[in-house]
């Protein structure tokens, strides 16, 4: 592995050539590392390395083209300069097509090499700074350590610094708009606007065209595109395909779906050609119940955040309450959990049981069962609120202790489960 201050890696199987290059560049102020075995290069690289690679074309092991291909696979933003013989111009042009930033002919002209380094080193450094910012932002906004959310953050690293159109699917509260904002902020089009609109607001193609004009040089965040009229979907498909053919991106489209788009394709609400075009880059955001191991850390994060805003100390979290949170289905996902944490910060204990209010048409249980269920919820909330301290629970509920114990026994409630334990 190269040291952090290395900014030029030179690859050539001739040690005398390497020594000459190294002396030249070190005199010019560069930190240089050399290697004669091209098969070792990938193992030396790091995703956050800020340097440029200069490689010869003809070498044993991996030649310049093969090495370029492996470097591109590892990180296609690493600048690679190919050094070729006098008669190898066609091969050098092919290398440019495959991702090399430039080529130089032998005998090497020092000024030409230094000019390329002066141009591409700052660009590479800028890319790495953007990556680190993206990593920090994604970790802060997409909380958790479960494999599913780590996979989403890894996918963000791959596509954020591009102008590719993206399809983002997931339930409400899973972070679809958060992903869209991260993608826009880290896009080459980030200086342009981010226009957000729902497909239901587009009743005709001119509505969509006006939105596209508003989002020019930026991103259009389009929720529920399947709701748009068919002719608008057809126009959008032609617009995106034309941008791709011309290789000129005026607007980056971020299409948001609640749930999976396939059912809308099958029901012919969503044009298959538009779906297949957008699904080339696709984010499928996991629900909170699919990554329940993240519930505790997310709750604590938002609790601390809320307490900091309120300028108050973080309250103790009872283990029984955490267990309740982890057992809950979270239909509102992270957004719902965030709201519960914010309420907890101001002293309101929520989610001890099922929802309190039920419309009449949903009341299929006998009245006695509903009353018993309500009584259990009230007692359980009080036990949470006072951490199982029976005297305070009895006073709060205005019921004698003996009567309280009898009702707790009836509902299978044990005060020990609500005792305060240190929070970790």
C-alpha positions as a Python dict, from the first residue, in 0.01 Angstrom:
ca = {
    (1, 'X'): (0, 0, 0),
    (2, 'X'): (123, 346, -88),
    (3, 'X'): (181, 611, 176),
    (4, 'X'): (-82, 885, 200),
    (5, 'X'): (151, 1153, 67),
    (6, 'X'): (238, 963, -255),
    (7, 'X'): (83, 1150, -547),
    (8, 'X'): (243, 973, -846),
    (9, 'X'): (274, 597, -902),
    (10, 'X'): (496, 497, -1196),
    (11, 'X'): (468, 146, -1345),
    (12, 'X'): (740, 9, -1576),
    (13, 'X'): (931, -318, -1591),
    (14, 'X'): (1262, -134, -1656),
    (15, 'X'): (1414, -20, -1326),
    (16, 'X'): (1648, 228, -1499),
    (17, 'X'): (1349, 401, -1658),
    (18, 'X'): (1171, 413, -1320),
    (19, 'X'): (1476, 564, -1152),
    (20, 'X'): (1498, 835, -1419),
    (21, 'X'): (1126, 921, -1392),
    (22, 'X'): (1142, 924, -1014),
    (23, 'X'): (1442, 1158, -1003),
    (24, 'X'): (1278, 1392, -1254),
    (25, 'X'): (948, 1417, -1066),
    (26, 'X'): (1099, 1440, -719),
    (27, 'X'): (1309, 1736, -838),
    (28, 'X'): (977, 1891, -948),
    (29, 'X'): (837, 1844, -596),
    (30, 'X'): (626, 1529, -633),
    (31, 'X'): (612, 1233, -395),
    (32, 'X'): (678, 933, -619),
    (33, 'X'): (652, 558, -580),
    (34, 'X'): (758, 308, -845),
    (35, 'X'): (680, -55, -918),
    (36, 'X'): (823, -296, -1177),
    (37, 'X'): (557, -566, -1135),
    (38, 'X'): (229, -443, -1285),
    (39, 'X'): (34, -726, -1116),
    (40, 'X'): (101, -562, -776),
    (41, 'X'): (-57, -227, -862),
    (42, 'X'): (-419, -296, -760),
    (43, 'X'): (-311, -420, -417),
    (44, 'X'): (-130, -90, -366),
    (45, 'X'): (-435, 126, -436),
    (46, 'X'): (-681, 279, -194),
    (47, 'X'): (-1029, 415, -271),
    (48, 'X'): (-930, 753, -122),
    (49, 'X'): (-585, 778, -285),
    (50, 'X'): (-537, 1125, -436),
    (51, 'X'): (-269, 1043, -694),
    (52, 'X'): (-209, 976, -1065),
    (53, 'X'): (-76, 658, -1225),
    (54, 'X'): (178, 672, -1509),
    (55, 'X'): (222, 333, -1679),
    (56, 'X'): (416, 189, -1969),
    (57, 'X'): (221, 5, -2239),
    (58, 'X'): (438, -306, -2289),
    (59, 'X'): (514, -503, -1971),
    (60, 'X'): (512, -868, -1864),
    (61, 'X'): (236, -979, -1628),
    (62, 'X'): (-21, -712, -1715),
    (63, 'X'): (36, -481, -2011),
    (64, 'X'): (-78, -120, -1999),
    (65, 'X'): (-425, -190, -2145),
    (66, 'X'): (-489, -480, -1908),
    (67, 'X'): (-373, -277, -1611),
    (68, 'X'): (-595, 14, -1719),
    (69, 'X'): (-895, -220, -1729),
    (70, 'X'): (-827, -345, -1374),
    (71, 'X'): (-774, 10, -1243),
    (72, 'X'): (-1101, 118, -1405),
    (73, 'X'): (-1279, -172, -1237),
    (74, 'X'): (-1128, -78, -899),
    (75, 'X'): (-1197, 295, -932),
    (76, 'X'): (-1274, 451, -1268),
    (77, 'X'): (-1188, 798, -1138),
    (78, 'X'): (-817, 725, -1085),
    (79, 'X'): (-625, 924, -1353),
    (80, 'X'): (-410, 696, -1569),
    (81, 'X'): (-149, 825, -1816),
    (82, 'X'): (-26, 573, -2075),
    (83, 'X'): (333, 591, -2202),
    (84, 'X'): (368, 446, -2554),
    (85, 'X'): (628, 386, -2822),
    (86, 'X'): (638, 596, -3138),
    (87, 'X'): (432, 357, -3349),
    (88, 'X'): (158, 285, -3094),
    (89, 'X'): (-77, 579, -3156),
    (90, 'X'): (-381, 358, -3245),
    (91, 'X'): (-338, 163, -2922),
    (92, 'X'): (-302, 484, -2722),
    (93, 'X'): (-622, 623, -2876),
    (94, 'X'): (-795, 299, -2779),
    (95, 'X'): (-667, 348, -2423),
    (96, 'X'): (-828, 695, -2416),
    (97, 'X'): (-1159, 543, -2521),
    (98, 'X'): (-1128, 292, -2238),
    (99, 'X'): (-1069, 551, -1967),
    (100, 'X'): (-707, 674, -1973),
    (101, 'X'): (-686, 1053, -1924),
    (102, 'X'): (-403, 1096, -2178),
    (103, 'X'): (-100, 932, -2337),
    (104, 'X'): (262, 1038, -2385),
    (105, 'X'): (509, 912, -2643),
    (106, 'X'): (866, 802, -2582),
    (107, 'X'): (1109, 963, -2537),
    (108, 'X'): (914, 1130, -2258),
    (109, 'X'): (915, 1510, -2249),
    (110, 'X'): (933, 1618, -1881),
    (111, 'X'): (726, 1934, -1929),
    (112, 'X'): (442, 1740, -2096),
    (113, 'X'): (422, 1497, -1803),
    (114, 'X'): (435, 1773, -1542),
    (115, 'X'): (159, 1969, -1721),
    (116, 'X'): (-67, 1662, -1709),
    (117, 'X'): (6, 1610, -1340),
    (118, 'X'): (-65, 1976, -1262),
    (119, 'X'): (-401, 1943, -1436),
    (120, 'X'): (-522, 1608, -1302),
    (121, 'X'): (-389, 1592, -946),
    (122, 'X'): (-617, 1878, -826),
    (123, 'X'): (-914, 1715, -1003),
    (124, 'X'): (-845, 1382, -832),
    (125, 'X'): (-810, 1553, -494),
    (126, 'X'): (-1144, 1725, -549),
    (127, 'X'): (-1312, 1392, -627),
    (128, 'X'): (-1175, 1237, -306),
    (129, 'X'): (-1294, 1535, -99),
    (130, 'X'): (-1641, 1492, -250),
    (131, 'X'): (-1634, 1120, -169),
    (132, 'X'): (-1544, 1184, 194),
    (133, 'X'): (-1819, 1445, 222),
    (134, 'X'): (-2066, 1201, 65),
    (135, 'X'): (-1959, 922, 302),
    (136, 'X'): (-2002, 1150, 604),
    (137, 'X'): (-2340, 1279, 480),
    (138, 'X'): (-2472, 931, 397),
    (139, 'X'): (-2367, 793, 736),
    (140, 'X'): (-2532, 1085, 913),
    (141, 'X'): (-2858, 1077, 715),
    (142, 'X'): (-2890, 703, 647),
    (143, 'X'): (-2845, 572, 999),
    (144, 'X'): (-2766, 215, 1094),
    (145, 'X'): (-2509, -59, 1050),
    (146, 'X'): (-2724, -342, 914),
    (147, 'X'): (-2606, -498, 585),
    (148, 'X'): (-2911, -361, 397),
    (149, 'X'): (-2843, 6, 479),
    (150, 'X'): (-2465, -36, 433),
    (151, 'X'): (-2541, -168, 84),
    (152, 'X'): (-2745, 147, 7),
    (153, 'X'): (-2458, 370, 121),
    (154, 'X'): (-2213, 172, -94),
    (155, 'X'): (-2443, 211, -394),
    (156, 'X'): (-2456, 585, -332),
    (157, 'X'): (-2077, 600, -354),
    (158, 'X'): (-2091, 440, -698),
    (159, 'X'): (-2351, 666, -864),
    (160, 'X'): (-2362, 994, -669),
    (161, 'X'): (-2091, 1167, -872),
    (162, 'X'): (-2267, 1104, -1203),
    (163, 'X'): (-2557, 1235, -1408),
    (164, 'X'): (-2729, 898, -1457),
    (165, 'X'): (-3106, 891, -1416),
    (166, 'X'): (-3215, 696, -1109),
    (167, 'X'): (-3520, 504, -987),
    (168, 'X'): (-3571, 513, -608),
    (169, 'X'): (-3829, 280, -456),
    (170, 'X'): (-3940, 223, -99),
    (171, 'X'): (-4219, 266, 153),
    (172, 'X'): (-4303, 603, 304),
    (173, 'X'): (-4048, 703, 564),
    (174, 'X'): (-3762, 486, 431),
    (175, 'X'): (-3562, 784, 301),
    (176, 'X'): (-3646, 816, -69),
    (177, 'X'): (-3630, 1197, -64),
    (178, 'X'): (-3312, 1181, 146),
    (179, 'X'): (-3146, 966, -121),
    (180, 'X'): (-3265, 1207, -391),
    (181, 'X'): (-3117, 1507, -208),
    (182, 'X'): (-2783, 1331, -153),
    (183, 'X'): (-2768, 1235, -521),
    (184, 'X'): (-2840, 1591, -630),
    (185, 'X'): (-2595, 1748, -383),
    (186, 'X'): (-2310, 1526, -507),
    (187, 'X'): (-2398, 1536, -877),
    (188, 'X'): (-2198, 1731, -1137),
    (189, 'X'): (-2531, 1920, -1177),
    (190, 'X'): (-2544, 2020, -808),
    (191, 'X'): (-2521, 2391, -886),
    (192, 'X'): (-2846, 2369, -1080),
    (193, 'X'): (-3192, 2355, -918),
    (194, 'X'): (-3361, 2052, -767),
    (195, 'X'): (-3727, 2065, -869),
    (196, 'X'): (-3968, 1834, -685),
    (197, 'X'): (-4307, 1743, -830),
    (198, 'X'): (-4562, 1463, -796),
    (199, 'X'): (-4694, 1279, -1099),
    (200, 'X'): (-5049, 1367, -990),
    (201, 'X'): (-4972, 1735, -1056),
    (202, 'X'): (-4894, 1660, -1422),
    (203, 'X'): (-5222, 1647, -1613),
    (204, 'X'): (-5076, 1702, -1959),
    (205, 'X'): (-4740, 1697, -2135),
    (206, 'X'): (-4691, 2078, -2120),
    (207, 'X'): (-4697, 2050, -1738),
    (208, 'X'): (-4406, 1806, -1756),
    (209, 'X'): (-4222, 2019, -2012),
    (210, 'X'): (-4247, 2324, -1786),
    (211, 'X'): (-4105, 2122, -1496),
    (212, 'X'): (-3816, 2009, -1716),
    (213, 'X'): (-3740, 2368, -1812),
    (214, 'X'): (-3743, 2469, -1443),
    (215, 'X'): (-3500, 2187, -1362),
    (216, 'X'): (-3260, 2259, -1649),
    (217, 'X'): (-2892, 2216, -1548),
    (218, 'X'): (-3014, 2041, -1232),
    (219, 'X'): (-3238, 1754, -1117),
    (220, 'X'): (-3608, 1678, -1149),
    (221, 'X'): (-3731, 1473, -853),
    (222, 'X'): (-4049, 1314, -988),
    (223, 'X'): (-4266, 1116, -746),
    (224, 'X'): (-4512, 859, -878),
    (225, 'X'): (-4438, 901, -1252),
    (226, 'X'): (-4688, 623, -1329),
    (227, 'X'): (-4973, 860, -1240),
    (228, 'X'): (-4884, 1088, -1532),
    (229, 'X'): (-5087, 1057, -1855),
    (230, 'X'): (-4949, 803, -2103),
    (231, 'X'): (-4857, 1071, -2357),
    (232, 'X'): (-4652, 1251, -2088),
    (233, 'X'): (-4470, 927, -2004),
    (234, 'X'): (-4399, 875, -2376),
    (235, 'X'): (-4264, 1229, -2407),
    (236, 'X'): (-4042, 1179, -2101),
    (237, 'X'): (-3907, 854, -2241),
    (238, 'X'): (-3815, 1025, -2571),
    (239, 'X'): (-3658, 1317, -2383),
    (240, 'X'): (-3436, 1089, -2172),
    (241, 'X'): (-3334, 874, -2467),
    (242, 'X'): (-3244, 1182, -2672),
    (243, 'X'): (-3027, 1312, -2387),
    (244, 'X'): (-2848, 978, -2375),
    (245, 'X'): (-2791, 969, -2753),
    (246, 'X'): (-2651, 1322, -2758),
    (247, 'X'): (-2435, 1259, -2452),
    (248, 'X'): (-2549, 1593, -2312),
    (249, 'X'): (-2734, 1600, -1982),
    (250, 'X'): (-2965, 1898, -1936),
    (251, 'X'): (-3175, 1742, -1658),
    (252, 'X'): (-3107, 1446, -1431),
    (253, 'X'): (-3426, 1255, -1348),
    (254, 'X'): (-3476, 1103, -1003),
    (255, 'X'): (-3797, 896, -1014),
    (256, 'X'): (-3952, 805, -677),
    (257, 'X'): (-4193, 517, -621),
    (258, 'X'): (-4387, 419, -312),
    (259, 'X'): (-4318, 47, -313),
    (260, 'X'): (-4221, -145, -625),
    (261, 'X'): (-4294, -11, -977),
    (262, 'X'): (-4341, -357, -1135),
    (263, 'X'): (-4713, -386, -1048),
    (264, 'X'): (-4777, -57, -1230),
    (265, 'X'): (-4591, -190, -1534),
    (266, 'X'): (-4798, -510, -1527),
    (267, 'X'): (-5122, -313, -1497),
    (268, 'X'): (-5007, -93, -1790),
    (269, 'X'): (-5014, 225, -1580),
    (270, 'X'): (-4641, 270, -1627),
    (271, 'X'): (-4476, 243, -1968),
    (272, 'X'): (-4240, -58, -1981),
    (273, 'X'): (-3983, 131, -2192),
    (274, 'X'): (-3970, 417, -1938),
    (275, 'X'): (-3942, 172, -1649),
    (276, 'X'): (-3661, -28, -1810),
    (277, 'X'): (-3474, 289, -1900),
    (278, 'X'): (-3493, 424, -1543),
    (279, 'X'): (-3418, 92, -1373),
    (280, 'X'): (-3062, 86, -1508),
    (281, 'X'): (-2976, 255, -1176),
    (282, 'X'): (-3218, 149, -905),
    (283, 'X'): (-3226, 203, -529),
    (284, 'X'): (-3450, -33, -328),
    (285, 'X'): (-3471, 110, 23),
    (286, 'X'): (-3525, -139, 304),
    (287, 'X'): (-3808, -99, 554),
    (288, 'X'): (-3724, -54, 920),
    (289, 'X'): (-3877, -393, 1003),
    (290, 'X'): (-3631, -550, 754),
    (291, 'X'): (-3341, -400, 949),
    (292, 'X'): (-3474, -415, 1304),
    (293, 'X'): (-3119, -434, 1441),
    (294, 'X'): (-3091, -62, 1361),
    (295, 'X'): (-3398, 45, 1562),
    (296, 'X'): (-3219, 101, 1895),
    (297, 'X'): (-2931, 304, 1751),
    (298, 'X'): (-3164, 518, 1536),
    (299, 'X'): (-3395, 587, 1831),
    (300, 'X'): (-3101, 688, 2052),
    (301, 'X'): (-2957, 908, 1776),
    (302, 'X'): (-3277, 1109, 1734),
    (303, 'X'): (-3335, 1119, 2110),
    (304, 'X'): (-2989, 1272, 2167),
    (305, 'X'): (-3044, 1511, 1875),
    (306, 'X'): (-3378, 1627, 2017),
    (307, 'X'): (-3242, 1666, 2370),
    (308, 'X'): (-2954, 1875, 2235),
    (309, 'X'): (-3203, 2108, 2064),
    (310, 'X'): (-3406, 2129, 2386),
    (311, 'X'): (-3089, 2188, 2589),
    (312, 'X'): (-3171, 1906, 2830),
    (313, 'X'): (-2997, 1588, 2940),
    (314, 'X'): (-3078, 1260, 2767),
    (315, 'X'): (-3330, 1062, 2976),
    (316, 'X'): (-3269, 703, 3077),
    (317, 'X'): (-3422, 455, 2833),
    (318, 'X'): (-3577, 155, 3003),
    (319, 'X'): (-3486, -180, 2847),
    (320, 'X'): (-3851, -288, 2839),
    (321, 'X'): (-3933, 19, 2631),
    (322, 'X'): (-3651, -56, 2386),
    (323, 'X'): (-3786, -411, 2357),
    (324, 'X'): (-4129, -267, 2275),
    (325, 'X'): (-3977, -48, 2004),
    (326, 'X'): (-3795, -346, 1854),
    (327, 'X'): (-4112, -557, 1845),
    (328, 'X'): (-4316, -289, 1668),
    (329, 'X'): (-4376, -316, 1290),
    (330, 'X'): (-4305, 54, 1212),
    (331, 'X'): (-4539, 114, 917),
    (332, 'X'): (-4404, 471, 901),
    (333, 'X'): (-4043, 345, 905),
    (334, 'X'): (-3757, 575, 1013),
    (335, 'X'): (-3975, 886, 998),
    (336, 'X'): (-4218, 737, 1250),
    (337, 'X'): (-3933, 625, 1478),
    (338, 'X'): (-3786, 976, 1465),
    (339, 'X'): (-4120, 1123, 1574),
    (340, 'X'): (-4142, 877, 1866),
    (341, 'X'): (-3787, 970, 1977),
    (342, 'X'): (-3873, 1342, 1964),
    (343, 'X'): (-4182, 1283, 2179),
    (344, 'X'): (-3976, 1078, 2427),
    (345, 'X'): (-3732, 1368, 2456),
    (346, 'X'): (-4010, 1597, 2583),
    (347, 'X'): (-4145, 1332, 2821),
    (348, 'X'): (-4422, 1173, 2615),
    (349, 'X'): (-4399, 794, 2612),
    (350, 'X'): (-4556, 656, 2298),
    (351, 'X'): (-4584, 312, 2142),
    (352, 'X'): (-4639, 111, 2461),
    (353, 'X'): (-4917, -71, 2281),
    (354, 'X'): (-5153, -47, 1987),
    (355, 'X'): (-5313, 271, 1862),
    (356, 'X'): (-5572, 418, 2098),
    (357, 'X'): (-5829, 561, 1862),
    (358, 'X'): (-6023, 328, 1635),
    (359, 'X'): (-6308, 419, 1401),
    (360, 'X'): (-6638, 248, 1483),
    (361, 'X'): (-6626, 31, 1172),
    (362, 'X'): (-6300, -127, 1290),
    (363, 'X'): (-6436, -226, 1634),
    (364, 'X'): (-6504, -591, 1571),
    (365, 'X'): (-6415, -701, 1928),
    (366, 'X'): (-6668, -710, 2215),
    (367, 'X'): (-6684, -399, 2431),
    (368, 'X'): (-6544, -578, 2739),
    (369, 'X'): (-6234, -681, 2541),
    (370, 'X'): (-6185, -326, 2416),
    (371, 'X'): (-6219, -187, 2768),
    (372, 'X'): (-5970, -445, 2901),
    (373, 'X'): (-5727, -359, 2621),
    (374, 'X'): (-5754, 12, 2692),
    (375, 'X'): (-5707, -45, 3067),
    (376, 'X'): (-5394, -250, 3002),
    (377, 'X'): (-5249, 22, 2776),
    (378, 'X'): (-5313, 295, 3033),
    (379, 'X'): (-5149, 95, 3313),
    (380, 'X'): (-4856, -2, 3089),
    (381, 'X'): (-4795, 358, 2984),
    (382, 'X'): (-4796, 465, 3348),
    (383, 'X'): (-4549, 189, 3436),
    (384, 'X'): (-4321, 311, 3155),
    (385, 'X'): (-4360, 672, 3263),
    (386, 'X'): (-4265, 601, 3627),
    (387, 'X'): (-4022, 314, 3554),
    (388, 'X'): (-4227, 61, 3751),
    (389, 'X'): (-4246, 268, 4073),
    (390, 'X'): (-4582, 146, 4204),
    (391, 'X'): (-4646, 428, 4452),
    (392, 'X'): (-4615, 689, 4177),
    (393, 'X'): (-4815, 480, 3928),
    (394, 'X'): (-5091, 435, 4188),
    (395, 'X'): (-5100, 806, 4259),
    (396, 'X'): (-5095, 899, 3889),
    (397, 'X'): (-5382, 660, 3806),
    (398, 'X'): (-5568, 756, 4126),
    (399, 'X'): (-5616, 391, 4224),
    (400, 'X'): (-5523, 208, 4549),
    (401, 'X'): (-5204, 3, 4532),
    (402, 'X'): (-5387, -322, 4610),
    (403, 'X'): (-5636, -263, 4329),
    (404, 'X'): (-5351, -170, 4093),
    (405, 'X'): (-5166, -494, 4169),
    (406, 'X'): (-5482, -695, 4104),
    (407, 'X'): (-5532, -532, 3764),
    (408, 'X'): (-5166, -573, 3675),
    (409, 'X'): (-5194, -943, 3758),
    (410, 'X'): (-5507, -965, 3542),
    (411, 'X'): (-5317, -824, 3242),
    (412, 'X'): (-4991, -1011, 3307),
    (413, 'X'): (-4791, -696, 3384),
    (414, 'X'): (-4481, -717, 3604),
    (415, 'X'): (-4336, -396, 3749),
    (416, 'X'): (-3984, -542, 3725),
    (417, 'X'): (-3998, -517, 3347),
    (418, 'X'): (-4032, -141, 3369),
    (419, 'X'): (-3754, -68, 3618),
    (420, 'X'): (-3494, 186, 3506),
    (421, 'X'): (-3173, 32, 3383),
    (422, 'X'): (-2862, 215, 3259),
    (423, 'X'): (-2881, 302, 2891),
    (424, 'X'): (-2588, 200, 2670),
}
